[in-house]
Amino acid sequence: MRECFELQDTDAGGRLGELTVPRAGVTVETPALLPVINPNLDTISPRRLADEFGAEILITNSYIIYNTDDVRERALSEGLHDMFDFPGAIMTDSGSFQLSEYGEITVTTEEILQFQADIGSDIGTPVDIPTPPDVSRERAAEELETTKDRLEIADGVDVGDMLINAPVQGSTHPDLREAAARHADSTGLDVFPVGAVVPLMNDYRYDDMIDVVAAAKRGLGADAPVHLFGAGHPMMFALAVAMGCDLFDSAAYALYARDDRYLTVRGTQHLEDIEYFPCSCPVCSTHEPADVRALPDQQREETLAAHNLHVTFGEIRRIKQAIRAGNLLELVEQRARAHPTMLDGYRTLLDHADQLEASDPVSKGAFFYTSHESARRPEVLRHRRRLERLSVPDSLFLTEGDGDGPAEYDDSWRVKPPFGPFPRALSKSYPLTAEVPTRVDRGALEAAAAGITRLVESNPDSEFGVGHLDWPAGALEALPDSVETIDLTESHRS
Ligand SMILES: [Zn+2]
């Protein structure tokens, strides 16, 4: 068991956890946001990040510090915590990003890790190779070998109680990502950034992002804290958390502010297009958009950055509460409606329902069916699997109606879309207590038909009848031929 990370609660693939950072003497609650601090310019001071926004951890770039003489000297003599005046944990990146942008950097993994330890970093990073999306399998595999070597070197460097990141690469090749994750997990390293996903997010490829994270998660143990490296837009946090990401870093709050862009959980707006602020943070409740537009450049940037941070931390809190309450997927469904590419991301998440099912709690507060995608949730899948293990009589009537059905059947079970059939005794247990709209959609009916089919196929010696309320031909055709169907609509109404 990895000592630095402890899970407190789960929902779908999402986790509430505690990351213990021994060198800083702090425990960071996850999901957590790490604001990115540029050592050469801070839009919002680290002290303010801690005091005003509740930041427990931040991230800065050790390679920039290393290459800026005066900053390097200060960092070495004062240490990062004093230099930034930040009481929480500090993670440092290694310059791998600079490597991917400019082709080469001038330090080795040993040197930069030792440097990170010397300046007082709490979580350091080796120099990995961030292989971009869509490259050939050959290139991705070759670069991955280099990353693996660097991780093994990092594992052997003595940096005291500084934790070390073990980045997971592999481009958009799921098998390579999974193998990379399995290797990283087998080292003695501590935190697992999923690397080089920024180009996917910049292109709104949330579906591919989810596939990449899902592959990495398959190779990592449940006790591995996962950092979605470079992901800072609050719009996609809920989706990424549901797939199992625990840490996010945001440079977005400052970069977007510099361009007069205003973050919301539904996307980004330009300050000049906003007539009313859709937010009640301290900035938005005391300013009109026109007031902010009239501010001098630097003050406007700082004001927007403060709002951007408020909305970003607010979404992290909302996600934590959703995990606690067991309605994270309801939140993901809402967020998925903000942009068609987010919907692609959510639909891809549901392609991995099998994988999510492993960490999804057996019982939660409530299941709200709010879109046809709900029919593909892990709870529905789990119920369908459970049907294989239930014992059934020689003949069984499965019905959406309240009555027992025709007398020739030994017993009757209820049918509830999207789950399908179940013994009446289970009616009050999760997820069969789900709130489903009265106007059932086709996705729910087809899922219910799949549940019935699973039960029928698991019990080839029993006879089944189905009483339904006006199911369309598509759902009825999905049932096995051996099943007798009766439309109960008339008798149900009377
Ligand atoms: Zn605001």
Boltz pocket constraint, residues with backbone or C-beta under 6 A from the ligand:
constraints:
  - pocket:
      binder: B
      contacts: [[A, 277], [A, 279], [A, 280], [A, 281], [A, 282], [A, 283], [A, 284], [A, 285], [A, 307], [A, 308], [A, 310], [A, 311]]
      max_distance: 6.0
